[in-house]
Amino acid sequence: MGKSIIISSHIFSTLNDTCDEIFLLKNGQIIKRVVKEEFSNLESEMKEFTIGNKIEKLNLK
């Protein structure tokens, strides 16, 4: 339809149902563009990153 709508969300099911592409921002700059076919890869990467950061903070060495 040639329209753009900005949605800020971390809920991938909502993004998957409503978006054709996702742009990741860091400090106000686009750092990555992800098309619908790659959404599942992005979700996996984000979960791994988030869980990895939490595990590292536990200092289980």
CNS distance restraints for C-alpha pairs under 8 A (distance, minus, plus):
assign (resid   9 and name CA) (resid  15 and name CA) 7.37 0.50 0.50
assign (resid  11 and name CA) (resid  15 and name CA) 6.56 0.50 0.50
assign (resid  12 and name CA) (resid  16 and name CA) 5.88 0.50 0.50
assign (resid  12 and name CA) (resid  43 and name CA) 6.79 0.50 0.50
assign (resid  13 and name CA) (resid  17 and name CA) 6.23 0.50 0.50
assign (resid  14 and name CA) (resid  18 and name CA) 6.20 0.50 0.50
assign (resid  15 and name CA) (resid  19 and name CA) 5.40 0.50 0.50
assign (resid  16 and name CA) (resid  20 and name CA) 7.76 0.50 0.50
assign (resid  16 and name CA) (resid  36 and name CA) 7.25 0.50 0.50
assign (resid  16 and name CA) (resid  39 and name CA) 7.09 0.50 0.50
assign (resid  19 and name CA) (resid  36 and name CA) 7.37 0.50 0.50
assign (resid  20 and name CA) (resid  35 and name CA) 6.32 0.50 0.50
assign (resid  20 and name CA) (resid  36 and name CA) 5.28 0.50 0.50
assign (resid  21 and name CA) (resid  33 and name CA) 7.04 0.50 0.50
assign (resid  21 and name CA) (resid  34 and name CA) 5.52 0.50 0.50
assign (resid  21 and name CA) (resid  35 and name CA) 4.35 0.50 0.50
assign (resid  21 and name CA) (resid  36 and name CA) 5.43 0.50 0.50
assign (resid  22 and name CA) (resid  33 and name CA) 5.80 0.50 0.50
assign (resid  22 and name CA) (resid  34 and name CA) 5.04 0.50 0.50
assign (resid  22 and name CA) (resid  35 and name CA) 6.45 0.50 0.50
assign (resid  22 and name CA) (resid  36 and name CA) 7.75 0.50 0.50
assign (resid  23 and name CA) (resid  30 and name CA) 6.32 0.50 0.50
assign (resid  23 and name CA) (resid  31 and name CA) 7.43 0.50 0.50
assign (resid  23 and name CA) (resid  32 and name CA) 5.67 0.50 0.50
assign (resid  23 and name CA) (resid  33 and name CA) 4.52 0.50 0.50
assign (resid  23 and name CA) (resid  34 and name CA) 6.26 0.50 0.50
assign (resid  24 and name CA) (resid  30 and name CA) 5.71 0.50 0.50
assign (resid  24 and name CA) (resid  31 and name CA) 5.67 0.50 0.50
assign (resid  24 and name CA) (resid  32 and name CA) 5.14 0.50 0.50
assign (resid  24 and name CA) (resid  33 and name CA) 6.47 0.50 0.50
assign (resid  25 and name CA) (resid  29 and name CA) 5.23 0.50 0.50
assign (resid  25 and name CA) (resid  30 and name CA) 4.50 0.50 0.50
assign (resid  25 and name CA) (resid  31 and name CA) 5.62 0.50 0.50
assign (resid  25 and name CA) (resid  32 and name CA) 7.33 0.50 0.50
assign (resid  26 and name CA) (resid  30 and name CA) 6.52 0.50 0.50
assign (resid  26 and name CA) (resid  31 and name CA) 6.43 0.50 0.50
assign (resid  34 and name CA) (resid  38 and name CA) 6.05 0.50 0.50
assign (resid  34 and name CA) (resid  39 and name CA) 6.67 0.50 0.50
assign (resid  34 and name CA) (resid  42 and name CA) 7.54 0.50 0.50
assign (resid  35 and name CA) (resid  39 and name CA) 6.66 0.50 0.50
assign (resid  38 and name CA) (resid  42 and name CA) 6.42 0.50 0.50
assign (resid  39 and name CA) (resid  43 and name CA) 6.20 0.50 0.50
assign (resid  40 and name CA) (resid  44 and name CA) 6.27 0.50 0.50
assign (resid  41 and name CA) (resid  45 and name CA) 6.21 0.50 0.50
assign (resid  42 and name CA) (resid  46 and name CA) 6.10 0.50 0.50
assign (resid  43 and name CA) (resid  47 and name CA) 6.18 0.50 0.50
assign (resid  44 and name CA) (resid  48 and name CA) 6.14 0.50 0.50
assign (resid  45 and name CA) (resid  49 and name CA) 6.12 0.50 0.50
assign (resid  46 and name CA) (resid  50 and name CA) 6.06 0.50 0.50
assign (resid  47 and name CA) (resid  51 and name CA) 5.93 0.50 0.50
assign (resid  48 and name CA) (resid  52 and name CA) 5.73 0.50 0.50
assign (resid  49 and name CA) (resid  53 and name CA) 6.17 0.50 0.50
assign (resid  50 and name CA) (resid  54 and name CA) 6.47 0.50 0.50
assign (resid  51 and name CA) (resid  55 and name CA) 6.23 0.50 0.50
assign (resid  52 and name CA) (resid  56 and name CA) 6.18 0.50 0.50
assign (resid  53 and name CA) (resid  57 and name CA) 6.36 0.50 0.50
assign (resid  54 and name CA) (resid  58 and name CA) 6.73 0.50 0.50
assign (resid  55 and name CA) (resid  59 and name CA) 7.45 0.50 0.50
assign (resid  55 and name CA) (resid  60 and name CA) 7.87 0.50 0.50
assign (resid  56 and name CA) (resid  60 and name CA) 7.63 0.50 0.50
